């Protein structure tokens, strides 16, 4: 079982003032829950980097996170297909 973590804890760890930062992100429909799964905490860390270090606005963060999630899903799918193909080739060699 994965441990959920409070949004405020993540932001304190990142040195970000929670209220205005969350208002911007939640305006884009992001991080609406007060608790996060580990993957979501990583998304919040990335959102912080994008906004504070690279000057990306909240709408841009939403797009970047959406594209990142799609990329990760495609990578998982590709890995699964490659494993299935490898297994199929091994069976064909017998």
N, CA, C and O atoms as a Tinker XYZ file with bonds, in Angstrom:
   376  protein
     1  N      0.850000   -1.187000    0.000000    73     2
     2  CA     0.000000    0.000000    0.000000    64     1     3
     3  C      0.895000    1.249000    0.000000    63     2     4     5
     4  O      1.830000    1.360000    0.793000    81     3
     5  N      0.591000    2.168000   -0.891000    73     3     6
     6  CA     1.387000    3.392000   -0.957000    64     5     7
     7  C      0.847000    4.418000    0.031000    63     6     8     9
     8  O     -0.352000    4.485000    0.300000    81     7
     9  N      1.741000    5.187000    0.544000    73     7    10
    10  CA     1.378000    6.218000    1.515000    64     9    11
    11  C      1.010000    7.494000    0.776000    63    10    12    13
    12  O      1.766000    7.977000   -0.066000    81    11
    13  N     -0.139000    8.025000    1.094000    73    11    14
    14  CA    -0.545000    9.314000    0.538000    64    13    15
    15  C      0.101000   10.414000    1.367000    63    14    16    17
    16  O      0.354000   10.239000    2.559000    81    15
    17  N      0.363000   11.536000    0.732000    73    15    18
    18  CA     1.018000   12.647000    1.419000    64    17    19
    19  C      0.206000   13.914000    1.182000    63    18    20    21
    20  O     -0.385000   14.093000    0.117000    81    19
    21  N      0.180000   14.767000    2.155000    73    19    22
    22  CA    -0.576000   16.019000    2.047000    64    21    23
    23  C      0.148000   16.983000    1.115000    63    22    24    25
    24  O      1.375000   17.076000    1.127000    81    23
    25  N     -0.627000   17.695000    0.313000    73    23    26
    26  CA    -0.097000   18.665000   -0.647000    64    25    27
    27  C      0.776000   19.688000    0.072000    63    26    28    29
    28  O      1.862000   20.030000   -0.395000    81    27
    29  N      0.292000   20.166000    1.202000    73    27    30
    30  CA     1.034000   21.192000    1.939000    64    29    31
    31  C      2.413000   20.689000    2.374000    63    30    32    33
    32  O      3.378000   21.453000    2.375000    81    31
    33  N      2.510000   19.404000    2.744000    73    31    34
    34  CA     3.797000   18.837000    3.143000    64    33    35
    35  C      4.782000   18.864000    1.980000    63    34    36    37
    36  O      5.952000   19.202000    2.158000    81    35
    37  N      4.310000   18.512000    0.806000    73    35    38
    38  CA     5.177000   18.515000   -0.383000    64    37    39
    39  C      5.659000   19.934000   -0.658000    63    38    40    41
    40  O      6.842000   20.154000   -0.917000    81    39
    41  N      4.746000   20.888000   -0.601000    73    39    42
    42  CA     5.105000   22.268000   -0.903000    64    41    43
    43  C      6.059000   22.847000    0.146000    63    42    44    45
    44  O      6.965000   23.607000   -0.197000    81    43
    45  N      5.865000   22.495000    1.413000    73    43    46
    46  CA     6.798000   22.936000    2.455000    64    45    47
    47  C      8.181000   22.379000    2.161000    63    46    48    49
    48  O      9.178000   23.095000    2.248000    81    47
    49  N      8.237000   21.107000    1.814000    73    47    50
    50  CA     9.518000   20.476000    1.479000    64    49    51
    51  C     10.181000   21.173000    0.291000    63    50    52    53
    52  O     11.406000   21.294000    0.247000    81    51
    53  N      9.377000   21.630000   -0.671000    73    51    54
    54  CA     9.910000   22.305000   -1.854000    64    53    55
    55  C     10.167000   23.790000   -1.618000    63    54    56    57
    56  O     10.725000   24.467000   -2.481000    81    55
    57  N      9.764000   24.299000   -0.457000    73    55    58
    58  CA     9.982000   25.709000   -0.133000    64    57    59
    59  C      9.053000   26.650000   -0.878000    63    58    60    61
    60  O      9.445000   27.759000   -1.242000    81    59
    61  N      7.830000   26.214000   -1.102000    73    59    62
    62  CA     6.858000   27.005000   -1.858000    64    61    63
    63  C      5.717000   27.412000   -0.943000    63    62    64    65
    64  O      5.229000   26.604000   -0.153000    81    63
    65  N      5.293000   28.663000   -1.049000    73    63    66
    66  CA     4.135000   29.134000   -0.288000    64    65    67
    67  C      2.878000   28.518000   -0.918000    63    66    68    69
    68  O      2.550000   28.788000   -2.073000    81    67
    69  N      2.199000   27.702000   -0.146000    73    67    70
    70  CA     1.143000   26.847000   -0.672000    64    69    71
    71  C     -0.054000   27.594000   -1.249000    63    70    72    73
    72  O     -0.472000   27.296000   -2.367000    81    71
    73  N     -0.607000   28.540000   -0.532000    73    71    74
    74  CA    -1.895000   29.124000   -0.918000    64    73    75
    75  C     -1.919000   29.723000   -2.324000    63    74    76    77
    76  O     -2.721000   29.268000   -3.140000    81    75
    77  N     -1.090000   30.713000   -2.656000    73    75    78
    78  CA    -1.179000   31.301000   -4.004000    64    77    79
    79  C     -0.782000   30.315000   -5.094000    63    78    80    81
    80  O     -1.353000   30.326000   -6.185000    81    79
    81  N      0.184000   29.475000   -4.806000    73    79    82
    82  CA     0.639000   28.499000   -5.786000    64    81    83
    83  C     -0.476000   27.507000   -6.109000    63    82    84    85
    84  O     -0.747000   27.225000   -7.276000    81    83
    85  N     -1.124000   26.977000   -5.060000    73    83    86
    86  CA    -2.211000   26.025000   -5.275000    64    85    87
    87  C     -3.413000   26.663000   -5.951000    63    86    88    89
    88  O     -4.077000   26.020000   -6.763000    81    87
    89  N     -3.700000   27.914000   -5.630000    73    87    90
    90  CA    -4.823000   28.599000   -6.282000    64    89    91
    91  C     -4.621000   28.641000   -7.791000    63    90    92    93
    92  O     -5.560000   28.407000   -8.553000    81    91
    93  N     -3.411000   28.937000   -8.220000    73    91    94
    94  CA    -3.123000   28.981000   -9.659000    64    93    95
    95  C     -3.303000   27.605000  -10.288000    63    94    96    97
    96  O     -3.947000   27.476000  -11.330000    81    95
    97  N     -2.742000   26.586000   -9.664000    73    95    98
    98  CA    -2.827000   25.238000  -10.220000    64    97    99
    99  C     -4.250000   24.698000  -10.185000    63    98   100   101
   100  O     -4.710000   24.073000  -11.141000    81    99
   101  N     -4.934000   24.941000   -9.089000    73    99   102
   102  CA    -6.306000   24.440000   -8.974000    64   101   103
   103  C     -7.243000   25.163000   -9.931000    63   102   104   105
   104  O     -8.281000   24.621000  -10.312000    81   103
   105  N     -6.887000   26.372000  -10.319000    73   103   106
   106  CA    -7.644000   27.084000  -11.344000    64   105   107
   107  C     -7.608000   26.358000  -12.682000    63   106   108   109
   108  O     -8.493000   26.548000  -13.517000    81   107
   109  N     -6.595000   25.533000  -12.889000    73   107   110
   110  CA    -6.462000   24.726000  -14.103000    64   109   111
   111  C     -6.933000   23.288000  -13.878000    63   110   112   113
   112  O     -6.771000   22.430000  -14.745000    81   111
   113  N     -7.519000   23.036000  -12.699000    73   111   114
   114  CA    -8.027000   21.696000  -12.398000    64   113   115
   115  C     -6.961000   20.728000  -11.910000    63   114   116   117
   116  O     -7.166000   19.515000  -11.951000    81   115
   117  N     -5.840000   21.237000  -11.454000    73   115   118
   118  CA    -4.741000   20.390000  -10.997000    64   117   119
   119  C     -4.686000   20.342000   -9.471000    63   118   120   121
   120  O     -4.987000   21.325000   -8.794000    81   119
   121  N     -4.304000   19.205000   -8.954000    73   119   122
   122  CA    -4.028000   19.014000   -7.513000    64   121   123
   123  C     -5.183000   19.498000   -6.637000    63   122   124   125
   124  O     -4.979000   20.214000   -5.657000    81   123
   125  N     -6.393000   19.094000   -7.007000    73   123   126
   126  CA    -7.575000   19.525000   -6.256000    64   125   127
   127  C     -7.735000   18.779000   -4.938000    63   126   128   129
   128  O     -8.367000   19.285000   -4.011000    81   127
   129  N     -7.171000   17.593000   -4.850000    73   127   130
   130  CA    -7.236000   16.822000   -3.612000    64   129   131
   131  C     -6.194000   17.357000   -2.632000    63   130   132   133
   132  O     -5.159000   17.883000   -3.042000    81   131
   133  N     -6.472000   17.221000   -1.345000    73   131   134
   134  CA    -5.522000   17.661000   -0.328000    64   133   135
   135  C     -4.434000   16.627000   -0.068000    63   134   136   137
   136  O     -3.432000   16.925000    0.582000    81   135
   137  N     -4.633000   15.391000   -0.583000    73   135   138
   138  CA    -3.646000   14.334000   -0.423000    64   137   139
   139  C     -3.277000   13.779000   -1.795000    63   138   140   141
   140  O     -4.097000   13.746000   -2.713000    81   139
   141  N     -2.022000   13.343000   -1.912000    73   139   142
   142  CA    -1.499000   12.891000   -3.195000    64   141   143
   143  C     -0.895000   11.501000   -3.093000    63   142   144   145
   144  O     -0.374000   11.105000   -2.050000    81   143
   145  N     -0.976000   10.769000   -4.196000    73   143   146
   146  CA    -0.218000    9.534000   -4.362000    64   145   147
   147  C      1.221000    9.940000   -4.680000    63   146   148   149
   148  O      1.460000   11.084000   -5.067000    81   147
   149  N      2.174000    9.036000   -4.527000    73   147   150
   150  CA     3.574000    9.385000   -4.827000    64   149   151
   151  C      3.781000    9.942000   -6.241000    63   150   152   153
   152  O      4.563000   10.874000   -6.428000    81   151
   153  N      3.086000    9.377000   -7.238000    73   151   154
   154  CA     3.231000    9.875000   -8.611000    64   153   155
   155  C      2.727000   11.317000   -8.728000    63   154   156   157
   156  O      3.304000   12.130000   -9.450000    81   155
   157  N      1.660000   11.617000   -8.018000    73   155   158
   158  CA     1.110000   12.967000   -8.038000    64   157   159
   159  C      2.048000   13.942000   -7.325000    63   158   160   161
   160  O      2.167000   15.100000   -7.726000    81   159
   161  N      2.710000   13.473000   -6.273000    73   159   162
   162  CA     3.675000   14.324000   -5.573000    64   161   163
   163  C      4.817000   14.686000   -6.523000    63   162   164   165
   164  O      5.316000   15.810000   -6.491000    81   163
   165  N      5.227000   13.747000   -7.359000    73   163   166
   166  CA     6.264000   14.026000   -8.352000    64   165   167
   167  C      5.749000   15.038000   -9.378000    63   166   168   169
   168  O      6.496000   15.915000   -9.810000    81   167
   169  N      4.490000   14.921000   -9.765000    73   167   170
   170  CA     3.896000   15.914000  -10.678000    64   169   171
   171  C      3.902000   17.302000  -10.042000    63   170   172   173
   172  O      4.171000   18.297000  -10.716000    81   171
   173  N      3.607000   17.367000   -8.751000    73   171   174
   174  CA     3.604000   18.647000   -8.047000    64   173   175
   175  C      5.017000   19.227000   -7.989000    63   174   176   177
   176  O      5.198000   20.435000   -8.143000    81   175
   177  N      6.007000   18.379000   -7.768000    73   175   178
   178  CA     7.390000   18.832000   -7.781000    64   177   179
   179  C      7.750000   19.393000   -9.155000    63   178   180   181
   180  O      8.374000   20.449000   -9.260000    81   179
   181  N      7.352000   18.681000  -10.198000    73   179   182
   182  CA     7.624000   19.139000  -11.558000    64   181   183
   183  C      6.893000   20.454000  -11.846000    63   182   184   185
   184  O      7.454000   21.346000  -12.481000    81   183
   185  N      5.660000   20.576000  -11.387000    73   183   186
   186  CA     4.903000   21.824000  -11.562000    64   185   187
   187  C      5.635000   22.986000  -10.903000    63   186   188   189
   188  O      5.679000   24.090000  -11.448000    81   187
   189  N      6.203000   22.737000   -9.743000    73   187   190
   190  CA     6.955000   23.770000   -9.032000    64   189   191
   191  C      8.167000   24.215000   -9.843000    63   190   192   193
   192  O      8.431000   25.410000   -9.975000    81   191
   193  N      8.892000   23.255000  -10.378000    73   191   194
   194  CA    10.066000   23.576000  -11.201000    64   193   195
   195  C      9.644000   24.370000  -12.433000    63   194   196   197
   196  O     10.255000   25.386000  -12.766000    81   195
   197  N      8.599000   23.901000  -13.104000    73   195   198
   198  CA     8.146000   24.583000  -14.323000    64   197   199
   199  C      7.756000   26.034000  -14.041000    63   198   200   201
   200  O      8.113000   26.936000  -14.799000    81   199
   201  N      7.028000   26.253000  -12.959000    73   199   202
   202  CA     6.530000   27.596000  -12.677000    64   201   203
   203  C      7.599000   28.501000  -12.071000    63   202   204   205
   204  O      7.761000   29.643000  -12.501000    81   203
   205  N      8.317000   28.004000  -11.090000    73   203   206
   206  CA     9.242000   28.866000  -10.348000    64   205   207
   207  C     10.595000   29.027000  -11.022000    63   206   208   209
   208  O     11.203000   30.094000  -10.932000    81   207
   209  N     11.075000   27.994000  -11.691000    73   207   210
   210  CA    12.399000   28.077000  -12.289000    64   209   211
   211  C     12.361000   28.398000  -13.783000    63   210   212   213
   212  O     13.287000   29.008000  -14.317000    81   211
   213  N     11.283000   27.982000  -14.454000    73   211   214
   214  CA    11.216000   28.183000  -15.901000    64   213   215
   215  C     10.175000   29.217000  -16.326000    63   214   216   217
   216  O     10.091000   29.567000  -17.503000    81   215
   217  N      9.383000   29.705000  -15.373000    73   215   218
   218  CA     8.412000   30.753000  -15.684000    64   217   219
   219  C      7.195000   30.307000  -16.467000    63   218   220   221
   220  O      6.535000   31.128000  -17.103000    81   219
   221  N      6.883000   29.009000  -16.432000    73   219   222
   222  CA     5.703000   28.487000  -17.131000    64   221   223
   223  C      4.462000   28.851000  -16.320000    63   222   224   225
   224  O      4.476000   28.750000  -15.094000    81   223
   225  N      3.391000   29.273000  -16.991000    73   223   226
   226  CA     2.164000   29.591000  -16.264000    64   225   227
   227  C      1.383000   28.314000  -15.949000    63   226   228   229
   228  O      1.733000   27.236000  -16.428000    81   227
   229  N      0.326000   28.436000  -15.145000    73   227   230
   230  CA    -0.423000   27.265000  -14.690000    64   229   231
   231  C     -1.034000   26.492000  -15.848000    63   230   232   233
   232  O     -1.067000   25.262000  -15.811000    81   231
   233  N     -1.518000   27.183000  -16.877000    73   231   234
   234  CA    -2.087000   26.496000  -18.040000    64   233   235
   235  C     -1.001000   25.684000  -18.755000    63   234   236   237
   236  O     -1.257000   24.567000  -19.205000    81   235
   237  N      0.190000   26.235000  -18.859000    73   235   238
   238  CA     1.304000   25.518000  -19.471000    64   237   239
   239  C      1.706000   24.299000  -18.658000    63   238   240   241
   240  O      2.065000   23.264000  -19.219000    81   239
   241  N      1.647000   24.421000  -17.340000    73   239   242
   242  CA     1.940000   23.286000  -16.466000    64   241   243
   243  C      0.932000   22.181000  -16.717000    63   242   244   245
   244  O      1.300000   21.009000  -16.791000    81   243
   245  N     -0.333000   22.543000  -16.847000    73   243   246
   246  CA    -1.372000   21.540000  -17.103000    64   245   247
   247  C     -1.077000   20.787000  -18.389000    63   246   248   249
   248  O     -1.184000   19.562000  -18.426000    81   247
   249  N     -0.712000   21.494000  -19.432000    73   247   250
   250  CA    -0.385000   20.865000  -20.717000    64   249   251
   251  C      0.842000   19.967000  -20.568000    63   250   252   253
   252  O      0.836000   18.828000  -21.034000    81   251
   253  N      1.880000   20.467000  -19.930000    73   251   254
   254  CA     3.115000   19.693000  -19.761000    64   253   255
   255  C      2.860000   18.411000  -18.970000    63   254   256   257
   256  O      3.368000   17.352000  -19.339000    81   255
   257  N      2.087000   18.489000  -17.897000    73   255   258
   258  CA     1.803000   17.309000  -17.091000    64   257   259
   259  C      0.953000   16.306000  -17.863000    63   258   260   261
   260  O      1.159000   15.097000  -17.757000    81   259
   261  N     -0.004000   16.814000  -18.640000    73   259   262
   262  CA    -0.833000   15.929000  -19.469000    64   261   263
   263  C      0.042000   15.182000  -20.471000    63   262   264   265
   264  O     -0.086000   13.967000  -20.624000    81   263
   265  N      0.928000   15.902000  -21.152000    73   263   266
   266  CA     1.809000   15.265000  -22.134000    64   265   267
   267  C      2.757000   14.276000  -21.467000    63   266   268   269
   268  O      3.042000   13.213000  -22.019000    81   267
   269  N      3.243000   14.625000  -20.286000    73   267   270
   270  CA     4.130000   13.715000  -19.555000    64   269   271
   271  C      3.405000   12.428000  -19.190000    63   270   272   273
   272  O      3.968000   11.342000  -19.335000    81   271
   273  N      2.169000   12.531000  -18.719000    73   271   274
   274  CA     1.388000   11.332000  -18.375000    64   273   275
   275  C      1.166000   10.453000  -19.597000    63   274   276   277
   276  O      1.271000    9.229000  -19.518000    81   275
   277  N      0.856000   11.088000  -20.735000    73   275   278
   278  CA     0.662000   10.321000  -21.974000    64   277   279
   279  C      1.947000    9.623000  -22.389000    63   278   280   281
   280  O      1.921000    8.462000  -22.797000    81   279
   281  N      3.067000   10.321000  -22.287000    73   279   282
   282  CA     4.352000    9.732000  -22.639000    64   281   283
   283  C      4.669000    8.538000  -21.748000    63   282   284   285
   284  O      5.099000    7.495000  -22.241000    81   283
   285  N      4.462000    8.678000  -20.448000    73   283   286
   286  CA     4.721000    7.574000  -19.525000    64   285   287
   287  C      3.815000    6.382000  -19.822000    63   286   288   289
   288  O      4.258000    5.236000  -19.752000    81   287
   289  N      2.547000    6.644000  -20.151000    73   287   290
   290  CA     1.625000    5.562000  -20.501000    64   289   291
   291  C      2.074000    4.862000  -21.783000    63   290   292   293
   292  O      2.019000    3.636000  -21.872000    81   291
   293  N      2.514000    5.629000  -22.765000    73   291   294
   294  CA     3.005000    5.032000  -24.008000    64   293   295
   295  C      4.268000    4.214000  -23.773000    63   294   296   297
   296  O      4.445000    3.158000  -24.381000    81   295
   297  N      5.141000    4.687000  -22.902000    73   295   298
   298  CA     6.347000    3.925000  -22.574000    64   297   299
   299  C      5.987000    2.599000  -21.910000    63   298   300   301
   300  O      6.578000    1.567000  -22.228000    81   299
   301  N      5.019000    2.619000  -20.987000    73   299   302
   302  CA     4.582000    1.369000  -20.341000    64   301   303
   303  C      3.989000    0.415000  -21.369000    63   302   304   305
   304  O      4.265000   -0.784000  -21.351000    81   303
   305  N      3.178000    0.956000  -22.256000    73   303   306
   306  CA     2.548000    0.119000  -23.288000    64   305   307
   307  C      3.602000   -0.470000  -24.224000    63   306   308   309
   308  O      3.531000   -1.648000  -24.576000    81   307
   309  N      4.566000    0.333000  -24.622000    73   307   310
   310  CA     5.637000   -0.147000  -25.492000    64   309   311
   311  C      6.433000   -1.245000  -24.810000    63   310   312   313
   312  O      6.769000   -2.250000  -25.436000    81   311
   313  N      6.736000   -1.061000  -23.530000    73   311   314
   314  CA     7.466000   -2.068000  -22.766000    64   313   315
   315  C      6.678000   -3.374000  -22.708000    63   314   316   317
   316  O      7.250000   -4.452000  -22.871000    81   315
   317  N      5.370000   -3.282000  -22.477000    73   315   318
   318  CA     4.518000   -4.466000  -22.420000    64   317   319
   319  C      4.502000   -5.187000  -23.762000    63   318   320   321
   320  O      4.618000   -6.411000  -23.819000    81   319
   321  N      4.357000   -4.418000  -24.843000    73   319   322
   322  CA     4.349000   -5.022000  -26.177000    64   321   323
   323  C      5.695000   -5.654000  -26.516000    63   322   324   325
   324  O      5.737000   -6.730000  -27.112000    81   323
   325  N      6.785000   -5.005000  -26.149000    73   323   326
   326  CA     8.116000   -5.555000  -26.408000    64   325   327
   327  C      8.314000   -6.855000  -25.626000    63   326   328   329
   328  O      8.877000   -7.815000  -26.152000    81   327
   329  N      7.859000   -6.888000  -24.391000    73   327   330
   330  CA     7.968000   -8.111000  -23.587000    64   329   331
   331  C      7.147000   -9.242000  -24.206000    63   330   332   333
   332  O      7.600000  -10.385000  -24.262000    81   331
   333  N      5.937000   -8.918000  -24.670000    73   331   334
   334  CA     5.084000   -9.931000  -25.298000    64   333   335
   335  C      5.718000  -10.441000  -26.590000    63   334   336   337
   336  O      5.677000  -11.639000  -26.872000    81   335
   337  N      6.296000   -9.546000  -27.367000    73   335   338
   338  CA     6.953000   -9.942000  -28.612000    64   337   339
   339  C      8.147000  -10.837000  -28.315000    63   338   340   341
   340  O      8.348000  -11.854000  -28.980000    81   339
   341  N      8.936000  -10.459000  -27.318000    73   339   342
   342  CA    10.098000  -11.268000  -26.944000    64   341   343
   343  C      9.671000  -12.657000  -26.497000    63   342   344   345
   344  O     10.303000  -13.647000  -26.864000    81   343
   345  N      8.613000  -12.740000  -25.712000    73   343   346
   346  CA     8.101000  -14.033000  -25.262000    64   345   347
   347  C      7.613000  -14.864000  -26.444000    63   346   348   349
   348  O      7.828000  -16.075000  -26.487000    81   347
   349  N      6.963000  -14.218000  -27.393000    73   347   350
   350  CA     6.469000  -14.902000  -28.577000    64   349   351
   351  C      7.613000  -15.444000  -29.421000    63   350   352   353
   352  O      7.540000  -16.564000  -29.927000    81   351
   353  N      8.663000  -14.656000  -29.571000    73   351   354
   354  CA     9.836000  -15.092000  -30.336000    64   353   355
   355  C     10.481000  -16.280000  -29.647000    63   354   356   357
   356  O     10.873000  -17.233000  -30.320000    81   355
   357  N     10.605000  -16.254000  -28.323000    73   355   358
   358  CA    11.191000  -17.372000  -27.586000    64   357   359
   359  C     10.376000  -18.633000  -27.770000    63   358   360   361
   360  O     10.936000  -19.720000  -27.909000    81   359
   361  N      9.053000  -18.499000  -27.772000    73   359   362
   362  CA     8.193000  -19.676000  -27.979000    64   361   363
   363  C      8.361000  -20.229000  -29.388000    63   362   364   365
   364  O      8.327000  -21.442000  -29.596000    81   363
   365  N      8.541000  -19.336000  -30.352000    73   363   366
   366  CA     8.714000  -19.755000  -31.743000    64   365   367
   367  C     10.046000  -20.448000  -31.992000    63   366   368   369
   368  O     10.181000  -21.206000  -32.953000    81   367
   369  N     11.026000  -20.195000  -31.136000    73   367   370
   370  CA    12.346000  -20.810000  -31.290000    64   369   371
   371  C     12.371000  -22.247000  -30.805000    63   370   372   373
   372  O     13.308000  -22.986000  -31.106000    81   371
   373  N     11.380000  -22.641000  -30.075000    73   371   374
   374  CA    11.365000  -24.010000  -29.507000    64   373   375
   375  C     10.970000  -25.022000  -30.498000    63   374   376
   376  O     10.910000  -26.209000  -30.178000    81   375
